[in-house]
């Protein structure tokens, strides 16, 4: 089953989100200036799992929209939780994120909200007897 409507939009958001992940890598590849070795394994894990889900969700959403939409929803939730942890200074204990990373986290929050919407709508479309809004 090929994606249609909201699943296609979710794929676009996932692709943009995947490109945005570059900002979270340490220099010289990304914009993160805090030492990656100082990352808390517990509070940093939502970001690591979200990155893995972002990579996995794209092909899964293409071939299995029902499962892929659930992965997109889980990714969005984990990323928002990770942002909250990071802004609270828990991901890299004692250090708040640099301003440029915070700007990308705002962009990531918007993308996560879009993923929640498109993922939920795509999931509803895969349920028999339940039809979401038409595209």
C-alpha positions, 0 to 999 in steps of 0.5 A: 500500500503506497502512502496517500494524502496525510502519509505523503505529507508526513513523509515530507516532514520526516525528510525535512526533519532528518535533514535538520538533525545535522544541526544537533551533531557536534562541530565540524558537522553540526552546530552543537558546541557542548561536548557530546561526552557530557550527554546524560544517557538517560535524558539524552536517550529521547534524542537518540531514539528519535533519530533512529525512528526518523531514519526508520520511519521513512521507508516504513511509512512508504511501505506500511503507512499504518506502522509508519504513522505510529512511528512518526507519532512516537518520534514526535513525542520523543523529540518534544520530550527531548527538547523539554529535557534539553531546555531544562539543562538535563541532557548536558547537565549544567549547560543550556543549549546554545542559541542556534540549537534552541532555534533548531529546537523551535523548528523541530517542535513545529515539525513534531507538531506537524508529524503528530497531526499528519501521523494521526490523520494517516493512522486514522485513514488506515483503520477500517470503518474510520475515515479521516478528513478527505485529502 
